[in-house]
Amino acid sequence: MTLTIEQAKEKLAIHHQQHVLKFWNELSPESQTQLLSQVDAIDLDLISTLVQGQDEAHDFGAMANRAEMPPAVAQDGSGAAWSVEEARQVGQDALQQGKIATIVVAGGQGTRLGFDQPKGMFPIGPLSERTLFQVFADILNAIGRRYGIAIPWYVMVSEATKDST
């Protein structure tokens, strides 16, 4: 059940948020229904509590004291219940079965590098001037050729870098 307009006005007034309904009369009936549903779904009491900093305090020191270290595995494979060769085989099987993909989080621009494009487009090859994206693609292509597969590659971008990436 969605709120009525009167109920929404009351709910918003308690938290001084009446401006949310300022353009109510300009909305289509469908948009009015959607707005009422959204107002109904918002927990304004919780938001108020959080904004005022009155939410439950966390004792991060106590949390840290209860934390357990994850099992550590050395680069040579010691400390694991499997051998390096077993791990390599599982990885190769996963590659060949199409269970592996890659993701590059590339949302930022290269401004700190003095570069006005996405960091992935920065030329890192000293002679070839290949970009970081090209190097990643070369690695994925080489692995794909080795195993006779294509590895899906996902690149996460931001609004600022979407078009140029």
N, C-alpha and C positions, 0 to 999 in steps of 0.2 A: 504494500500500500504506500502510495506517495503522499506527501504532505499536500494540504490545500494551500492556496495563496495566503490565507489568513494565518495558518500555522507557520508557514515559512517566514512571514513578516515578524511574528512573535519570536521565533527561534533566532532570527537574525538580529532583532532589536536588543535582545538580552546581551549580545556580544558586540553591539554597536556596528553591525555589518549591513544595515538596511540598504546601503548603496548598491549592493549586489542586485537589487530589484529595480534599480533606477530606470532602466529601459524596458521594463516588463511589458508595457502596452505596445511597444514596437516589435515584439517577438511574435512569430507565428505560433499557433496553438501547439504544434509539435515541439518547437523550441521552448515554449513555456513549460510543457510537460517534462522535457529533458532537464531544464533548470531546476524545477521543483524536485526532481529525482536526485540531482546532484546536491542540492541544499540538504535534502533528507539524509544523504549518505555521509555528509561531513560531520565529524564529531567536534563541534565547536568548543565543548567543555575541555576536551583533551588538548586541543590546539591552544586554548587560553592557558591551561596549566603548563604546557611546554614553553610557551612564549614567556611566561612569568618566571620560569626556572623553578617551578614548584614540583616538578616531576620527581620520581624516586631517585635518590642519590645512589650511585654505584660505588662500591668500595673496590676500586681497581687493584689495590694492593692485595686484598683478600682473594680476589679472582686470580691474580697472578700466582699467589701461593698455592692455590688449588690446581693450577694448570700442570699438565704432565707433558714432558718432552716427547715429541713424536719419535718413532724409531729412526735411527740414523743409519744410512747406508753409505759407505765410503765409495769413492770413485772406482776402486778395484773390485767392488762387489762385496767386500767383507761387511759383516753385520746384517746380511740379508738371508732369508730362508731359501734363496735361489742363487744359482750361479750366474755369472755374467753371460755365459753362452745361452742359458735358459731364457734370460731376459731378452737377449738379442733375438732369439727364435720367436718368442711371443710377439715382439715388435714387428718382425718380418711377416709373421702370419697375419697380424692385424693390418699391416700395409696391403698385403696381397688380397685381403678380404674386403678392402675398401672401408675399413673402420677408422682410418686416420685422416684428419684434416688439419689445417693450420689456420691460425688467426694471428693477425698483426694488429695491434692497437696503435693506430696511426692518426690520432685525432689532432695532434698539435702542429703548429707551424714552426719553422726553423728560425724564428727571430733571434734566439740566443746564439745561433750559429752565424748570424749576420746574413740570413738567407730568407727571402720573402715568399717562399713556397713551403709546401708540406715537407717535414723532415725526411720522409721516405724518398723524396725526389732530390735530396742532397747528393751531389757527386762525391762518393767516397773512394772510388778507384783512383789511385794517384796518377796512373797513366791512362787508363781506359775511361776515366770519369764516369764509370758505371754508377748508377744511383743505388741507394740502399734497397729500394724496391727491386731493382734489376738483380742485385746480388741474391736476395731472397728467392726470386723467381728462378735463378740459375741453380740454386741448391735444390729447390723442389723438383725442377726438371731433371736434374742429375739423379736424384733418388728415384723419381718416376721411371726413368729409363732403366735404371738398375733392376727394378722389380716389375717392369712392364705394366705400369699403372699411371694414372693421373691422380695427383693429390689435390683435393679441393683446397683453395686458398681464399680465405675471407679477410678483407681489409676493413677494419672499423675506422670510420672517418668522423670528423665533426662537421657541423654546418659550414665552418670557415674553410675547410679543406676539401669538402665533398667534390666540387666541380673540378678543381685542378688535379685532384688525385685521380 
